[in-house]
Amino acid sequence: MTRDNDSFFAKTNPLKLFFIVAVPGAVGMLAASLYGLFDGIFVGQFLGQTAFAAVNLAFPFVAINFSLADLIGVGSAVPIAIALGRQDKRAANNYFTCACIAIVILGAVMGIVMWFAAPALMAMMGAEGQLAEYAVQYLRVYAACSPLCTMVFASDNYLRICGKIKTSMVLNIAMSAIILGLELLFLLAFKWGIWASALATCLGMIVIVIASMAPFFTGRMDLRFCRPEWSFKVFGKMIAAGSPTFLSTVAARLTSIVFNTVLLYLGGEDAVAIYGVIMYVNDIVQPLLYGVCDSLQPAIGYNFGAWEAKRVKKITTYIFVAGAVISLIGAAVIFAVPEGIAALFLSDPAPELMEMAGGAMRLFSVTFLTRWFGFAAQSFLTAINKPVWAALLSTANAFIFPMAFLGILWQLGLTGIWLNFGLTAAAVAFAAAVILFARRRDLSPKKED
């Protein structure tokens, strides 16, 4: 890392550092997520409710594939930041090089698996007819593009580690703009089907992967490609550090698969569509939380590696406060206008469907009253390389508590599904508070770390 970046992470006032890093990070993540929001709107409005439901059946499998890139990308970012904080550039470059190679290989393998497994996966969930056909088409486009697309989830981390925070933000905004432009062209002008929605997203990602990774090949970045030194230790550290994010994503998508299957059984295609609306709304607030927390992980990791306990504490405090503000605003907006939000995704819905959607959205809005605390705690634990506790929180949030409440609330039917989100967030926040209090002496940087 250059002297300028050393000074940036180590010397910048923590509050100033927060605004310099977190605001572009949140804006960038929000911009990157907008393509998903408009993808849902365009599919629902141009292709209809069946296509919208099909996207929500297929996308959890796409997200599981992307989570493998996140496993390596986030997992390598943590030891890279800590190594740079300790001025070990050789180790940092080796983590970077090995991670990039691994992401491309994993993307190719998972793409092949998804292509051939797509029909069986949809049948397993209970999808039939046109719903199943649309879902398979959507999934197979992502499978074909997987080796090239998946790097987009890691390159963002590497740019921020190198201090290219505004570059990361601009590229995320550009990706959403490209995807939205292609979606309008493919769906509105060319009148193509659901597969074109997935193709637009993949092409936008590929363009940004090329743009974001090109500087690393020219040697103009603080991280450089080197001759990889493969070892179990290298991959062990990356997998351990990335496991909280990976487990969270995979567990959440497994939960989505289970919920979609239950929703098809309890309420049919309409219930799946409402769940899809909830997931799209979640993907607006969540990226803001993720952008704040994830963008500051390199700063926390760097100062943790440099044994700067006071700076770590201050930066972390700002993350928790910002997370609370974002979440409470999100909860208020969702509770105030649930039907208006649902109408963006549901084309010409029946009054009964809108009434069901409004009730579901209001119950879901309670989630954000407490979600911020568990999310910020998990991010902090990941940044300081405490993967076991972070993984425990992530899997509890994404799978353990949702599955437990699914059984407990089964008698309430669809209402139990909508209540599940808020109860899960509250339970995770409580667990996070217990962990942070009980392990507080282990969470400060020490020389032996």
NUNU-28251 format. One line per 10 residues: number of its first residue (from 1); for each residue x, y, z of C-alpha. Coordinates in Angstrom, 3 decimals, padded with zeros to 6 digits. Example, Ala and Ser with C-alpha at 12.3 -4.5 7.8 and 13.67 -1.06 7.14 Angstrom:
2
1	012.300/-004.500/007.800 ~ 013.670/-001.060/007.140
This chain:
449
1	000.000/000.000/000.000 ~ 001.304/003.442/-000.886 ~ 002.254/006.023/001.700 ~ -000.880/008.036/000.807 ~ -003.149/005.099/001.541 ~ -001.203/004.278/004.702 ~ -001.887/007.812/005.891 ~ -005.498/007.598/004.758 ~ -006.423/004.567/006.868 ~ -004.051/005.249/009.764
11	-004.108/009.032/010.182 ~ -007.440/010.379/008.880 ~ -009.814/011.505/011.613 ~ -012.219/008.560/012.197 ~ -015.375/010.643/011.622 ~ -013.949/012.154/008.449 ~ -012.794/008.700/007.347 ~ -016.315/007.400/007.932 ~ -017.907/009.972/005.637 ~ -015.193/009.686/002.988
21	-015.550/005.895/002.844 ~ -019.075/005.026/003.990 ~ -021.083/007.505/001.930 ~ -019.607/006.471/-001.442 ~ -019.760/002.853/-000.291 ~ -023.452/003.081/000.532 ~ -024.240/005.020/-002.649 ~ -022.254/002.527/-004.713 ~ -023.973/-000.491/-003.192 ~ -027.385/001.142/-003.575
31	-026.612/001.921/-007.205 ~ -025.443/-001.638/-007.769 ~ -028.695/-002.943/-006.268 ~ -030.957/-000.657/-008.298 ~ -030.599/-002.897/-011.326 ~ -032.207/-005.652/-009.270 ~ -035.046/-003.359/-008.231 ~ -035.753/-002.228/-011.779 ~ -035.279/-005.757/-013.059 ~ -038.200/-006.780/-010.846
41	-040.268/-003.780/-011.924 ~ -039.597/-004.328/-015.633 ~ -040.270/-008.055/-015.496 ~ -043.483/-007.550/-013.515 ~ -044.776/-004.743/-015.722 ~ -043.633/-005.934/-019.169 ~ -043.763/-009.727/-018.842 ~ -046.443/-010.250/-016.200 ~ -046.935/-011.799/-012.796 ~ -045.954/-015.342/-013.828
51	-042.576/-014.125/-015.088 ~ -042.130/-012.074/-011.906 ~ -042.824/-015.146/-009.770 ~ -040.421/-017.200/-011.939 ~ -037.581/-014.731/-011.307 ~ -038.129/-015.067/-007.576 ~ -038.078/-018.862/-007.798 ~ -034.843/-018.918/-009.807 ~ -032.844/-016.084/-008.276 ~ -031.950/-017.793/-004.965
61	-029.918/-020.315/-006.983 ~ -028.205/-017.485/-008.882 ~ -027.363/-015.807/-005.576 ~ -025.893/-019.031/-004.181 ~ -023.557/-019.139/-007.169 ~ -022.562/-015.505/-006.653 ~ -021.974/-016.201/-002.959 ~ -018.994/-018.388/-003.861 ~ -017.317/-015.337/-005.388 ~ -018.216/-013.426/-002.232
71	-016.685/-016.215/-000.134 ~ -013.354/-015.722/-001.876 ~ -013.661/-011.978/-002.486 ~ -014.633/-010.930/001.047 ~ -012.551/-013.750/002.503 ~ -009.405/-012.517/000.772 ~ -010.148/-008.840/001.501 ~ -009.886/-009.341/005.268 ~ -006.382/-010.933/005.341 ~ -005.263/-008.550/002.578
81	-006.246/-005.502/004.662 ~ -004.649/-006.911/007.811 ~ -001.466/-007.853/005.896 ~ -001.212/-004.346/004.442 ~ -001.705/-002.878/007.909 ~ 001.344/-004.896/008.962 ~ 003.237/-003.841/005.805 ~ 003.376/-007.404/004.432 ~ 002.817/-006.632/000.736 ~ 004.020/-010.018/-000.475
91	001.316/-011.837/001.488 ~ -001.333/-009.325/000.383 ~ -000.495/-009.760/-003.307 ~ -000.496/-013.536/-003.001 ~ -003.947/-013.562/-001.388 ~ -005.170/-011.282/-004.177 ~ -003.750/-013.402/-007.007 ~ -004.920/-016.744/-005.622 ~ -008.376/-015.345/-004.952 ~ -008.871/-014.047/-008.496
101	-007.875/-017.365/-010.056 ~ -010.114/-019.303/-007.679 ~ -013.156/-017.136/-008.430 ~ -012.927/-017.745/-012.187 ~ -012.539/-021.509/-011.733 ~ -015.431/-021.736/-009.266 ~ -017.608/-019.644/-011.568 ~ -017.036/-022.040/-014.462 ~ -017.744/-025.150/-012.390 ~ -020.913/-023.722/-010.851
111	-022.138/-022.519/-014.239 ~ -021.988/-026.046/-015.634 ~ -023.784/-027.453/-012.600 ~ -026.576/-024.847/-012.742 ~ -027.175/-025.304/-016.468 ~ -027.852/-029.014/-016.211 ~ -029.598/-028.931/-012.817 ~ -032.022/-026.077/-013.614 ~ -035.083/-028.197/-014.664 ~ -034.740/-030.558/-011.694
121	-034.357/-027.655/-009.258 ~ -037.572/-026.000/-010.421 ~ -039.465/-029.303/-010.346 ~ -038.200/-029.895/-006.809 ~ -039.797/-026.620/-005.718 ~ -043.147/-027.574/-007.192 ~ -043.061/-025.261/-010.214 ~ -044.933/-026.470/-013.287 ~ -045.833/-025.341/-016.771 ~ -044.952/-021.832/-017.875
131	-043.745/-020.860/-014.394 ~ -041.123/-023.628/-014.473 ~ -040.172/-022.897/-018.093 ~ -039.562/-019.220/-017.380 ~ -037.495/-020.005/-014.279 ~ -035.256/-022.451/-016.176 ~ -034.647/-019.931/-018.964 ~ -033.671/-017.273/-016.451 ~ -031.342/-019.544/-014.500 ~ -029.544/-020.912/-017.563
141	-028.511/-017.481/-018.822 ~ -026.743/-016.804/-015.524 ~ -025.175/-020.263/-015.702 ~ -023.707/-019.598/-019.145 ~ -022.228/-016.247/-018.060 ~ -021.072/-017.379/-014.614 ~ -017.285/-017.587/-015.260 ~ -017.186/-013.936/-016.357 ~ -019.843/-012.388/-014.082 ~ -018.826/-013.597/-010.658
151	-015.650/-011.522/-010.406 ~ -017.770/-008.360/-010.086 ~ -018.460/-009.208/-006.426 ~ -014.768/-009.372/-005.565 ~ -013.359/-006.551/-007.684 ~ -015.336/-004.003/-005.664 ~ -013.554/-005.095/-002.478 ~ -010.127/-004.888/-004.118 ~ -010.756/-001.373/-005.437 ~ -011.709/-000.126/-001.971
161	-008.663/-001.764/-000.376 ~ -006.532/000.178/-002.836 ~ -008.248/003.420/-001.819 ~ -010.259/003.673/-005.068 ~ -013.503/004.355/-003.229 ~ -014.955/006.834/-005.704 ~ -013.938/004.600/-008.593 ~ -015.837/001.748/-006.976 ~ -018.906/003.970/-006.567 ~ -018.770/005.209/-010.156
171	-018.430/001.686/-011.536 ~ -021.396/000.479/-009.481 ~ -023.496/003.353/-010.795 ~ -022.313/002.616/-014.340 ~ -023.219/-001.066/-013.960 ~ -026.790/-000.247/-012.976 ~ -027.098/002.252/-015.819 ~ -025.826/-000.265/-018.384 ~ -028.116/-003.015/-017.109 ~ -031.172/-000.761/-017.031
181	-030.465/000.463/-020.556 ~ -030.093/-003.076/-021.862 ~ -033.242/-004.241/-020.067 ~ -035.309/-001.474/-021.633 ~ -033.820/-002.294/-025.027 ~ -034.362/-006.051/-024.738 ~ -037.778/-006.092/-023.041 ~ -039.470/-002.921/-024.273 ~ -037.952/-002.391/-027.728 ~ -037.080/-005.950/-028.843
191	-039.947/-007.606/-026.913 ~ -037.695/-010.472/-025.845 ~ -038.637/-012.837/-023.031 ~ -037.525/-013.420/-019.468 ~ -034.143/-014.769/-020.564 ~ -033.296/-011.295/-021.914 ~ -033.661/-009.810/-018.420 ~ -030.950/-012.146/-017.144 ~ -028.789/-011.477/-020.216 ~ -028.941/-007.714/-019.643
201	-027.716/-008.141/-016.080 ~ -024.902/-010.490/-017.072 ~ -023.656/-008.225/-019.872 ~ -023.601/-005.224/-017.527 ~ -021.613/-007.185/-014.958 ~ -019.097/-008.376/-017.546 ~ -018.436/-004.820/-018.742 ~ -017.759/-003.674/-015.159 ~ -015.523/-006.667/-014.424 ~ -013.351/-005.710/-017.389
211	-013.256/-002.037/-016.367 ~ -012.520/-002.708/-012.686 ~ -009.870/-005.399/-013.167 ~ -007.957/-003.732/-016.016 ~ -005.888/-001.440/-013.701 ~ -004.674/-004.467/-011.737 ~ -003.210/-005.962/-014.911 ~ -001.345/-002.739/-015.733 ~ 000.371/-002.627/-012.323 ~ -001.041/000.797/-011.430
221	-002.734/-000.397/-008.239 ~ -001.408/-001.096/-004.758 ~ -002.382/-004.741/-005.177 ~ -000.521/-006.549/-007.930 ~ -000.724/-009.941/-009.573 ~ 002.183/-012.174/-008.699 ~ 003.226/-015.778/-009.136 ~ 000.685/-017.544/-006.887 ~ 001.938/-019.497/-003.914 ~ -000.848/-021.985/-003.308
231	-001.276/-023.470/000.133 ~ -003.987/-024.773/002.437 ~ -003.079/-021.982/004.850 ~ -003.833/-019.283/002.269 ~ -007.197/-020.739/001.310 ~ -007.976/-021.630/004.898 ~ -007.647/-017.990/005.957 ~ -009.711/-016.761/002.997 ~ -012.475/-019.296/003.562 ~ -012.537/-018.641/007.301
241	-012.731/-014.870/006.828 ~ -015.302/-015.073/004.040 ~ -017.457/-017.766/005.634 ~ -019.779/-015.379/007.541 ~ -020.814/-013.571/004.361 ~ -020.923/-016.823/002.386 ~ -022.948/-018.697/004.981 ~ -025.284/-015.745/005.349 ~ -025.982/-015.585/001.617 ~ -026.289/-019.323/001.077
251	-028.410/-019.819/004.170 ~ -030.639/-016.890/003.203 ~ -031.169/-018.301/-000.277 ~ -031.836/-021.776/001.073 ~ -034.393/-020.161/003.334 ~ -035.876/-018.396/000.291 ~ -036.123/-021.731/-001.521 ~ -037.932/-023.278/001.453 ~ -040.189/-020.237/001.834 ~ -041.043/-020.204/-001.888
261	-041.948/-023.891/-001.717 ~ -044.154/-023.286/001.340 ~ -045.695/-020.193/-000.257 ~ -046.601/-022.139/-003.406 ~ -048.330/-024.651/-001.152 ~ -050.129/-022.117/001.083 ~ -050.998/-019.331/-001.341 ~ -049.917/-020.248/-004.863 ~ -048.370/-017.888/-007.363 ~ -049.807/-014.775/-005.653
271	-048.025/-015.542/-002.378 ~ -044.736/-016.093/-004.216 ~ -045.187/-012.749/-005.981 ~ -045.752/-010.924/-002.663 ~ -042.671/-012.583/-001.193 ~ -040.782/-011.395/-004.257 ~ -041.891/-007.802/-003.608 ~ -040.643/-008.105/-000.019 ~ -037.275/-009.413/-001.205 ~ -036.877/-006.543/-003.671
281	-037.709/-003.990/-000.977 ~ -035.243/-005.686/001.347 ~ -032.635/-005.374/-001.394 ~ -032.936/-001.597/-001.262 ~ -032.395/-001.097/002.483 ~ -029.929/-003.964/002.891 ~ -027.374/-002.629/000.356 ~ -027.249/000.676/002.216 ~ -026.419/-001.214/005.406 ~ -023.969/-003.426/003.553
291	-022.366/-000.475/001.789 ~ -021.639/001.316/005.073 ~ -020.380/-001.796/006.867 ~ -018.490/-003.436/004.017 ~ -016.787/-000.246/002.801 ~ -015.269/000.322/006.246 ~ -014.058/-003.246/006.747 ~ -010.655/-002.457/005.161 ~ -010.243/000.533/007.500 ~ -011.146/-001.551/010.548
301	-008.942/-004.434/009.408 ~ -006.029/-002.114/008.683 ~ -006.204/-000.437/012.107 ~ -006.791/-003.768/013.826 ~ -003.670/-005.093/012.094 ~ -001.790/-001.971/013.216 ~ -003.025/-002.490/016.828 ~ -004.914/000.845/016.913 ~ -007.716/-000.073/019.349 ~ -009.111/003.451/019.797
311	-009.489/004.012/016.061 ~ -011.161/000.637/015.636 ~ -013.652/001.486/018.386 ~ -014.515/004.907/016.948 ~ -015.005/003.660/013.391 ~ -017.161/000.790/014.628 ~ -019.347/003.150/016.674 ~ -020.070/005.252/013.594 ~ -021.070/002.106/011.706 ~ -023.624/001.143/014.361
321	-025.119/004.645/014.477 ~ -025.378/004.897/010.687 ~ -026.940/001.434/010.489 ~ -029.621/002.425/012.998 ~ -030.499/005.612/011.103 ~ -030.732/003.845/007.727 ~ -032.867/001.026/009.128 ~ -035.328/003.215/010.991 ~ -035.906/005.397/007.921 ~ -036.423/002.277/005.818
331	-038.934/000.851/008.301 ~ -040.923/004.102/008.338 ~ -041.140/004.343/004.537 ~ -042.175/000.708/004.070 ~ -044.851/000.968/006.787 ~ -046.234/004.225/005.357 ~ -046.740/003.265/001.686 ~ -046.782/-000.557/001.335 ~ -049.443/-000.723/-001.386 ~ -047.688/001.919/-003.458
341	-044.444/-000.029/-003.308 ~ -046.168/-003.323/-004.200 ~ -047.907/-001.708/-007.197 ~ -044.502/-001.049/-008.787 ~ -043.942/-004.797/-009.200 ~ -047.453/-006.236/-009.636 ~ -049.045/-005.542/-013.009 ~ -052.803/-004.846/-012.714 ~ -053.218/-006.749/-009.429 ~ -056.605/-007.733/-008.000
351	-057.789/-005.760/-004.922 ~ -057.446/-008.879/-002.741 ~ -053.820/-009.287/-003.810 ~ -053.028/-005.655/-003.018 ~ -054.659/-005.940/000.396 ~ -052.588/-009.057/001.151 ~ -049.426/-007.337/-000.089 ~ -050.042/-004.245/002.065 ~ -050.493/-006.298/005.223 ~ -047.412/-008.389/004.485
361	-045.268/-005.308/003.858 ~ -046.301/-003.640/007.116 ~ -045.410/-006.746/009.097 ~ -042.101/-006.921/007.232 ~ -041.241/-003.264/007.992 ~ -040.782/-004.151/011.686 ~ -037.701/-006.145/010.641 ~ -035.575/-003.025/010.264 ~ -036.172/-001.834/013.813 ~ -033.517/-004.315/014.988
371	-031.790/-005.753/011.919 ~ -029.145/-003.021/011.876 ~ -027.584/-004.165/015.141 ~ -026.993/-007.789/014.173 ~ -025.784/-006.770/010.722 ~ -023.260/-004.229/012.025 ~ -022.015/-006.662/014.671 ~ -021.468/-009.380/012.069 ~ -019.565/-006.971/009.818 ~ -017.318/-005.831/012.686
381	-016.500/-009.419/013.682 ~ -015.674/-010.241/010.063 ~ -013.401/-007.197/009.724 ~ -011.293/-008.130/012.755 ~ -010.996/-011.739/011.568 ~ -013.300/-013.358/014.129 ~ -015.089/-015.594/011.615 ~ -016.612/-018.103/014.026 ~ -018.759/-015.551/015.843 ~ -019.602/-013.713/012.626
391	-020.582/-016.981/010.937 ~ -022.768/-017.892/013.903 ~ -024.675/-014.616/013.605 ~ -024.980/-014.849/009.836 ~ -026.333/-018.403/009.807 ~ -028.664/-017.641/012.728 ~ -030.070/-014.673/010.806 ~ -030.315/-016.377/007.447 ~ -031.364/-019.921/008.349 ~ -031.503/-021.077/011.972
401	-034.007/-018.552/013.343 ~ -036.162/-018.375/010.159 ~ -036.523/-022.150/010.098 ~ -037.309/-022.249/013.820 ~ -039.955/-019.533/013.529 ~ -041.379/-021.205/010.409 ~ -042.261/-024.207/012.562 ~ -043.401/-022.160/015.552 ~ -045.663/-019.913/013.445 ~ -046.924/-022.598/011.043
411	-050.492/-022.440/012.352 ~ -050.698/-018.759/011.369 ~ -050.314/-019.609/007.681 ~ -049.109/-016.765/005.460 ~ -049.186/-014.331/008.398 ~ -046.584/-016.493/010.099 ~ -044.290/-016.094/007.067 ~ -044.575/-012.309/007.161 ~ -043.979/-012.191/010.945 ~ -040.914/-014.391/010.584
421	-038.669/-011.566/009.347 ~ -039.155/-009.248/012.313 ~ -038.853/-011.990/014.923 ~ -035.658/-013.271/013.299 ~ -034.068/-009.802/013.277 ~ -034.890/-009.267/016.960 ~ -033.480/-012.671/017.940 ~ -030.242/-012.030/016.014 ~ -029.842/-008.569/017.580 ~ -030.149/-010.111/021.037
431	-027.598/-012.839/020.168 ~ -025.197/-010.204/018.791 ~ -025.448/-008.128/021.962 ~ -024.665/-011.192/024.077 ~ -021.614/-012.072/021.949 ~ -020.206/-008.533/021.945 ~ -020.616/-008.205/025.705 ~ -019.374/-011.679/026.632 ~ -016.337/-011.553/024.301 ~ -015.492/-007.854/024.659
441	-011.944/-008.541/025.906 ~ -011.181/-010.681/022.843 ~ -012.375/-008.052/020.358 ~ -009.625/-005.480/020.905 ~ -006.407/-005.696/018.877 ~ -003.446/-007.204/020.702 ~ 000.107/-007.872/019.602 ~ -000.531/-011.622/019.444 ~ -003.344/-011.088/016.914
